[in-house]
């Protein structure tokens, strides 16, 4: 049996909810807007930058399932298929996430959102004709990947909250399972994060952040001849 947590739910500035980790005290999404941040960082600056019809996606930090829900909506509307892998150390109870109201924001996706949280951990589940989900209940440090990914959503808690996840060692592990020309996308633009990504081998690009945030980062696995870390 998987033990779950039941974080507190609070509202963000765009009207969507987020949750607060009971131990770390950090929010799972930006207080500027949970849905707006997810769409900006992971869809527009992640999926939409990869021109493939079949994608392998890795999310670090499943959390509330919002990023997975927004992704499912995007690929359904754009006739893309995806295998979505995610690693989560602290699963959130289905009762809590259903109270966030995320499914109500996207009409027609309530059943999918429920099934994302109801389906078993550590087993690949087909949620729709074009979307497979594999939730891994593990620490990232204990996880070995047997495939490579086109897009990695790095949505861990902030570098100040979980500094052990924003290191060269962690990013090197992720670099090794990133497809050539694949992207790791994250909301953080901290200098130490940029340097750790570069140390791991990524080409780092600084982009405009979500909802008034100044910057975010894309880290790209380019061939040696194309590397440009001037961003």
C-alpha positions in Angstrom: 0.0 0.0 0.0 1.3 3.5 -1.0 1.2 6.0 1.9 -0.1 9.4 0.7 -0.1 12.9 2.1 -2.9 15.5 2.3 -1.5 19.0 1.8 -3.4 22.2 2.4 -5.1 23.8 -0.6 -4.7 27.5 -1.3 -5.7 29.8 -4.2 -3.3 31.4 -6.6 -3.6 34.7 -8.4 -5.0 33.3 -11.7 -7.9 31.7 -9.7 -6.5 28.1 -9.9 -5.5 26.3 -6.7 -2.2 24.9 -5.6 -1.2 22.8 -2.6 1.4 23.3 0.2 3.7 20.4 1.2 3.1 19.7 4.9 6.8 19.1 5.6 8.7 21.4 3.2 6.1 24.3 3.5 6.6 25.0 -0.2 3.8 25.3 -2.8 3.6 22.9 -5.6 3.0 25.7 -8.2 3.6 29.4 -8.6 1.4 31.6 -6.4 1.1 33.8 -9.5 -1.0 31.0 -11.1 -0.8 27.2 -11.0 -2.4 26.5 -14.4 -0.7 29.5 -16.1 2.7 28.4 -14.9 2.2 24.8 -16.0 1.0 25.9 -19.5 3.9 28.4 -19.9 6.8 26.4 -18.6 6.0 22.8 -19.6 3.7 23.1 -22.7 4.7 26.3 -24.5 8.4 26.0 -23.6 8.6 22.2 -23.5 6.2 20.2 -25.7 5.7 22.8 -28.3 9.4 23.1 -28.9 9.6 19.4 -29.8 8.3 18.7 -33.3 7.4 15.0 -32.8 4.0 13.2 -33.1 5.0 10.6 -30.5 6.7 11.9 -27.3 8.3 10.4 -24.3 8.0 12.7 -21.3 9.5 12.5 -17.9 8.2 14.6 -15.0 10.2 15.0 -11.8 7.6 15.5 -9.2 4.0 14.3 -10.1 2.5 16.2 -7.2 -1.0 17.3 -7.9 -1.1 15.8 -11.4 -1.7 19.2 -12.9 1.2 19.1 -15.4 0.1 15.6 -16.5 -3.5 16.9 -17.0 -2.4 19.9 -19.0 -0.2 17.6 -21.1 -3.0 15.2 -21.8 -5.3 18.0 -22.9 -2.5 19.4 -25.2 -1.7 16.1 -26.9 -5.4 15.2 -27.4 -6.2 18.5 -29.0 -3.1 18.3 -31.3 -3.3 14.6 -32.1 0.0 13.7 -30.5 0.7 10.5 -28.6 2.7 10.4 -25.4 4.3 8.1 -22.9 4.3 10.0 -19.6 6.7 8.8 -16.9 6.8 10.6 -13.5 8.8 10.2 -10.3 7.2 11.1 -7.0 8.5 10.5 -3.5 5.5 11.9 -1.6 2.2 10.9 -3.4 -0.7 13.2 -2.7 -4.0 11.7 -1.8 -6.6 11.5 -4.6 -9.1 13.1 -2.1 -6.9 16.2 -1.9 -6.2 16.7 -5.6 -9.8 16.3 -6.6 -10.6 19.2 -4.3 -8.2 21.5 -6.3 -10.8 21.8 -9.0 -8.3 21.3 -11.8 -10.6 18.9 -13.7 -13.4 21.5 -13.6 -11.1 24.0 -15.3 -10.8 21.7 -18.3 -14.3 20.4 -19.2 -14.3 16.9 -20.5 -11.2 15.8 -18.6 -12.6 15.1 -15.1 -12.6 11.3 -15.6 -9.0 11.3 -16.9 -7.9 13.4 -13.9 -9.5 11.0 -11.5 -8.0 7.9 -13.3 -4.5 9.5 -13.1 -4.7 9.4 -9.4 -6.6 6.2 -9.1 -4.4 4.1 -11.3 -1.7 2.0 -9.7 1.8 3.2 -9.0 4.8 1.5 -10.7 2.6 0.1 -13.5 2.1 1.6 -17.0 -1.5 2.5 -17.5 -3.3 3.5 -20.7 -5.5 6.5 -19.9 -6.6 7.2 -23.5 -5.9 6.0 -27.0 -2.8 8.3 -27.2 -1.7 8.6 -23.5 0.2 6.1 -21.3 1.1 7.0 -17.7 3.7 5.4 -15.5 3.9 6.8 -12.0 7.0 5.7 -10.1 6.8 5.9 -6.3 10.6 6.5 -5.7 13.3 8.9 -4.9 14.9 10.2 -8.0 18.3 9.1 -6.7 17.0 5.5 -6.5 15.4 5.5 -10.0 17.0 4.0 -13.0 15.6 4.8 -16.4 15.5 2.2 -19.2 14.5 4.6 -21.9 15.3 8.2 -23.1 13.0 11.2 -23.1 12.2 14.0 -25.5 11.0 16.4 -22.8 11.8 16.4 -19.1 9.6 18.5 -16.8 11.9 19.4 -13.9 9.3 20.5 -11.3 11.0 19.7 -8.0 10.5 22.1 -5.1 12.7 25.2 -5.3 16.5 25.0 -5.1 16.3 26.6 -1.6 13.8 23.9 -0.4 15.3 20.8 -2.1 18.9 21.8 -3.0 19.9 18.1 -3.2 17.8 17.8 -6.4 19.4 20.8 -8.3 22.9 19.4 -8.6 25.3 18.5 -11.4 25.0 14.9 -10.3 21.2 14.8 -10.7 21.3 16.7 -14.0 24.0 14.4 -15.3 21.7 11.5 -14.6 18.9 13.2 -16.5 21.2 14.3 -19.4 22.1 10.6 -20.0 18.4 9.8 -20.5 17.6 12.8 -22.6 17.2 12.2 -26.3 19.5 14.2 -28.6 17.9 17.6 -29.2 15.6 16.9 -26.2 14.7 19.5 -23.7 14.7 19.8 -19.9 12.4 22.6 -19.0 12.1 24.2 -15.5 10.7 27.3 -13.9 13.9 28.1 -12.0 16.5 30.4 -13.5 18.9 30.5 -10.5 22.6 30.9 -11.3 23.6 27.7 -9.6 21.0 25.8 -11.5 22.2 27.1 -14.8 25.8 26.2 -13.9 24.8 22.7 -12.8 22.9 22.1 -16.0 25.9 23.2 -18.1 28.2 21.0 -16.0 26.0 18.1 -16.9 26.4 18.8 -20.6 23.2 20.7 -21.5 23.1 23.9 -23.6 21.2 26.3 -21.4 18.8 28.9 -22.7 17.2 31.6 -20.5 13.6 32.4 -21.5 10.9 34.7 -20.2 9.2 33.3 -17.1 5.6 32.6 -16.4 3.0 35.2 -15.3 5.4 38.1 -14.7 8.3 36.0 -13.4 11.5 37.3 -15.1 13.1 34.1 -16.3 12.9 30.3 -16.6 15.3 27.8 -18.2 15.4 25.4 -21.1 18.3 22.9 -21.1 18.9 21.2 -24.5 21.0 18.1 -25.2 22.7 19.2 -28.4 25.6 17.7 -30.3 29.0 19.0 -29.3 29.3 21.0 -32.5 26.2 22.9 -31.8 26.7 23.9 -28.2 26.0 27.5 -27.3 25.8 28.4 -23.6 25.4 32.1 -24.0 21.8 32.3 -22.8 
